[in-house]
Amino acid sequence: MPKIRSLSLMGNQGPHFELLAKGGFEVVLKPEGKNPFVEDDLIEMLSDCEAVIAGSEPYTARVIEALPELRHIARSGVGFDAVDLAACDAHEIVVTTTPGVNHHAVAELAITMLMSLARGFPGLDRRTRVNDWRRSPLPRVMGSTLGIVGLGRIGRAVCTRAIGLGMNVLAFEPYPNREFVEQWDVELTELDDLLRQSDFVTLHSPSTPETHQLMNTESIAKMKPGSILINTARGSLIDETSLMQALQSGHLRGAGLDVFEVEPPSIDNPLLKMDNVLLSCHVGGLDQTSHHDTFTMVANTVLQLYNGGWPSECIINLKNAENWQWGSET
């Protein structure tokens, strides 16, 4: 019976247990006392596994090379920046994601952060709790401009919600869905122009070498004074030191962060102590519907691969693989 270990933070419960068990897999969880973000621990945990339901732990070349039995890294999400794809290609390990199941959840969190920050949270909440009854008017959201950086599934889901709120929408996207852009009358623009014109900027780009610290001292300085920055994508998109300085100086009115450069962030991270920063713990893609659909897709992808299928819409690497086999077809 092949063994698959679930290391996703939210993978301790869900439909994948029953589906994988029916498909002939033994599903095991993270053992107590082991940290999957430590290479040696990760190697030990996966030494007898043919597959893993992965979170954001790092699958480095060293990890991959130490796991000759591993055949499949099934990422429970759409990000795969923690996986060394070249090493996986070399060892014929298939890497998959779960596209199209959590974009509405992420979009809802981005809009939640936007509306909350626009009305002065979390500072307003904190002051009220200590009987600090200061009140002041803030700009209305309706009629303001939202700049969306990355107009993929999530960016598009944010866009339609923002338009429903009466916002004007700008978008920066190198490869836009033209039909969507025309249908919703979205103005495509260069990144610098978007930053200068937007009252709110929300990030929905993948983590790549090109997008690493996309928002840094120079780019943040181009943002409209008094604007708000929201990141529900990847922590590597923002240089947190530059963001902190812009918030302290007042150049930015606020920031909403669901992701961080280091997760979880250190308790000494100054951003955790600021009244104009709204925080959450990388839960953007997590609601009950997306959780069920994500882990159903994970299980189905594992089973398809094991039984000789090739779910190409979920597979990230091995684009030119021929005669890849696993399980009963091996």
Helices and strands as residue ranges (DSSP letters): E 3-6, H 16-22, E 26-29, H 39-46, E 51-54, H 61-65, E 72-75, H 85-90, E 94-96, H 103-118, H 123-129, E 145-149, H 153-164, E 168-172, H 178-184, E 187-188, H 191-197, E 200-203, H 217-221, E 227-231, G 235-237, H 240-249, E 252-257, G 270-273, E 277-279, H 288-306, G 327-329
